[in-house]
Amino acid sequence: MVKDINRVITGAHYGLRDWLIQRITAVLMVVYVLLWVILTTFLQISDYAALKSLFTNQWMRIASFLFFISLCWHAWVGVRNVLMDYIHTASIRLTIHITVIISLFFYLIWFAEILWG
């Protein structure tokens, strides 16, 4: 049996998993945004001190970090799918993939430093 070389290069085997990841991360982000809207409305956060006091709670930091992980994962799946569809030169696509992965990883570390630093 001969493998379809184009399928291996483009990575067309991600379909259902990507679809599920996109939906799950989107739901997590919507839940966080709704929580954020409810908290800022209920607690009437109007200045920096009130916002800072909200983030003294460990559960808010964890919820925010989970939101940001979901955001990075959601972005990675979307960017990877766009690159697989529109960048046909494997070396260019690989370079962009690596750049995006490194960028998202450093953004995640930076966000953790902001929350717990």
C-alpha positions in Angstrom: 0.0 0.0 0.0 1.4 3.4 -1.0 1.0 6.3 1.5 -0.3 9.6 0.2 2.8 11.8 0.6 0.7 15.0 0.6 -1.3 13.8 3.6 1.8 13.3 5.6 3.4 16.6 4.7 0.3 18.7 5.3 -0.7 16.9 8.5 -4.3 16.4 7.4 -5.0 13.9 10.2 -5.8 16.4 12.9 -9.5 16.9 12.0 -11.7 15.8 14.8 -9.2 16.4 17.6 -8.7 20.0 16.4 -12.4 20.6 16.2 -12.9 19.3 19.8 -9.9 21.3 21.1 -11.2 24.5 19.4 -14.7 24.0 21.0 -13.5 23.1 24.5 -11.0 25.9 24.7 -13.7 28.3 23.3 -16.1 27.2 26.0 -13.5 27.6 28.7 -12.7 31.1 27.5 -16.4 32.1 27.4 -16.9 30.8 31.0 -13.9 32.9 32.1 -15.1 36.0 30.3 -18.6 35.6 31.9 -17.0 35.2 35.3 -14.9 38.3 34.7 -18.0 40.3 33.7 -19.9 39.1 36.7 -17.1 39.8 39.1 -16.3 43.3 37.8 -20.0 44.2 37.8 -20.8 42.7 41.2 -17.6 44.0 42.9 -17.7 47.3 41.1 -14.1 47.4 40.2 -13.3 50.9 39.2 -9.6 51.4 39.9 -6.3 49.7 39.9 -6.3 48.9 43.6 -9.7 47.1 43.4 -8.4 45.1 40.4 -5.2 44.2 42.2 -7.2 43.1 45.3 -9.2 40.8 43.0 -6.0 39.1 41.9 -4.8 38.5 45.4 -7.1 35.5 45.5 -5.3 32.4 44.3 -8.4 31.0 42.6 -8.6 34.1 40.4 -5.0 33.7 39.4 -5.5 30.0 38.6 -8.7 30.8 36.6 -6.8 33.5 34.7 -3.9 31.1 34.0 -6.2 28.4 32.7 -7.9 31.0 30.5 -4.5 32.0 29.1 -3.5 28.4 28.5 -6.8 27.9 26.6 -6.2 31.0 24.6 -2.7 29.9 23.6 -3.9 26.4 22.7 -6.8 27.8 20.8 -4.5 30.2 18.9 -2.0 27.4 18.2 -4.6 25.1 16.6 -6.0 27.9 14.5 -2.7 29.2 13.3 -1.4 25.7 12.6 -4.5 24.9 10.5 -4.2 28.1 8.6 -0.5 27.5 7.9 -1.2 23.9 6.7 -3.9 25.2 4.3 -2.1 28.2 2.9 1.7 27.8 3.3 2.7 25.0 0.9 6.5 25.2 1.2 7.4 22.8 4.1 10.5 24.7 5.2 8.6 28.1 5.5 5.7 26.4 7.2 8.1 24.7 9.7 9.9 28.0 10.4 6.6 29.8 11.1 5.4 26.8 13.3 8.5 27.0 15.4 8.2 30.8 15.7 4.6 30.6 16.8 5.3 27.8 19.3 8.2 29.7 20.9 6.2 32.9 21.0 3.2 31.3 22.6 5.4 29.5 25.1 7.1 32.8 26.1 3.8 34.6 26.3 2.6 31.9 28.7 5.7 32.2 30.9 5.3 36.0 30.8 1.7 35.8 31.9 2.6 33.4 34.8 5.3 35.9 35.8 2.7 38.7 35.8 0.3 36.7 37.9 2.7 35.3 40.5 5.7 37.5 40.1 
